[in-house]
Amino acid sequence: MVTTVSDQISSMIINGEMQAAVAQDPYGQGTLAMTDLVNYLMGKPGASVGKLTIASGLTLSADDKAAVNAWRVANALKELPIK
């Protein structure tokens, strides 16, 4: 999953320089939006056209630094020592 959280942001959370961040999938969000647009223009509106779609996200918090490290590993980043 491509996310809006980076190596630097997740490192700052683990190092105590930042309290939290929300990881989202901008590529997936854009793909869904463009698919709906193309289908609509072709006269094949999808189920989500004209409706509010809630984009899922994941909160990474300094309250659970182990979860931040798990997110880092799942996104091909190095696990960091927890202070």
Secondary structure as GFF3:
##gff-version 3
##sequence-region A 1 83
A	DSSP	alpha_helix	7	14	.	.	.	ID=ss1
A	DSSP	beta_strand	20	23	.	.	.	ID=ss2
A	DSSP	alpha_helix	26	41	.	.	.	ID=ss3
A	DSSP	beta_strand	58	61	.	.	.	ID=ss4
A	DSSP	three_ten_helix	62	64	.	.	.	ID=ss5
A	DSSP	alpha_helix	65	74	.	.	.	ID=ss6
###
